[in-house]
């Protein structure tokens, strides 16, 4: 497999800048997920890595070699697209081996590699079928098999599950994770679905308007988002945001005033904050508590929508400051629409963001498990 490096990648379409100085190092056998809203540049960046799109400036390196001027076939990559792009007149076996036949590989090698890919993807009973005789999930597995037989240095996936229904998406997500484990391969995966990003990635690259907002492990981005954009994009339901004002600054953190005359001291480093500074408090729906116990500040609101999901209940609450917040409770709490509710906020679960949307550093930031063990 391979290391991959992007150096100052810029891409413009006319006067429109799509990518703005992207720098990224990807380690051998890493699973990297590019995630962000539509139009953020993630698919364009993937196509530049593949050689299907030319960058305006910058370099793409694979294993230390600049491949920026090489055609796709010479880069040692294989790409799986959103559309399956299977040849309808060929059966599964011939579709999977097509690239090797084009490269004039020996017939014995083609058969061996197709058979191994079919075994890995559990496609052996389907090798004689045509694409029209396959389900969506099976077609996607064939497309992945076509990439596997080429034994590439880097696998590229461009929203491969977006054409599948919800149940198949979950199934294929598990299969792709297992495939990465079995092949021990370098993989780059593009999606707009942050759940896919959280469950598949070794590291997530969050993109917005052609810029890398933050790169890190799923839990690092979840617990320590760098700014408002990352905090709001990672997590489902997304983080709640409440406008507030700094009231006092001390060794314990920043005390802010909240709607309803509530105050809370959030344990953050008060860089550039003084009394009167406008801030934004963030808390995830699963960290806010229903009722007046267990928190360091209590807010009041009214239940607008109650979504009962079985193991979880999402309660959409209005009348909390200048907006609405979502509280995610375990089980089936006794809450109905129009009920008056109290919401408790644990200070250690809160985040603070300055006027530019930058997160204030927590006094006790989350650390990966390995770092926690080393510290102990």
Secondary structure, DSSP 8 states (H G I E B T S, - for coil): ---EEEEEEEEEETTEEEEEEEEEEE-TT-EEEEE-STTSSHHHHHHHHHTSS--SEEEEEETTEE-TTS-GGGTTEEEE-SS----TTSBHHHHHHHHHHHTT--HHHHHHHHHHHHHHTT-GGGTT-BGGGS-HHHHHHHHHHHHHTTT-SEEEEESTTTTS-HHHHHHHHHHHHHHHHHHT-EEEEEES-HHHHHHH-SEEEEEETTEEEEEE-HHHHHHS-SBHHHHHHSSSS--EEEEEEEEEEETTEEEEE-GGG-EEEE-B--TT--TT-EEEEEE-TTTEEESSSS-SEEEEEEEEEEEE-SSEEEEEEEEETTEEEEEEEES--S--TT-EEEEEE-GGG-EEE-TTSBB--BTT----HHHHHHH-
